[in-house]
């Protein structure tokens, strides 16, 4: 099992971003990741999810984390 798969299953890991050949924690989820997970601005504020509007990348593991977080 890869690190990405572990990160996708464990929402406590938080958002990640690739840095070269390694992975680092991101400051927050990108707006595209929130959109792909089906979250609205109201959901984000209600759940207290940290966003990083400057980040434009979309990482599949982050979307899977968000979907798991929302569904419980």
C-alpha positions, 0 to 999 in steps of 0.5 A, a space after each residue: 500500500 502506498 503513502 497516498 493510499 494511506 493518506 486517503 484513508 486517514 483524514 487525520 493526515 490532512 491535505 498533502 502536496 507533492 514536493 519533488 519525489 516526496 510528499 509534504 503537508 499542504 496549508 489547506 485543501 484547494 478549491 478544486 479538491 473541495 468542488 470534486 468532493 462535492 462540498 459547498 462553501 457553506 459545508 466548508 465553513 460549517 465543518 471548519 475545513 481549512 482551505 488554501 485558495 492560492 493552491 491550484 493543484 488537485 490531489 486525488 488522495 485529498 479528495 478521498 480524504 474529504 469524502 471520507 471526512 464528510 461521510 464519517 
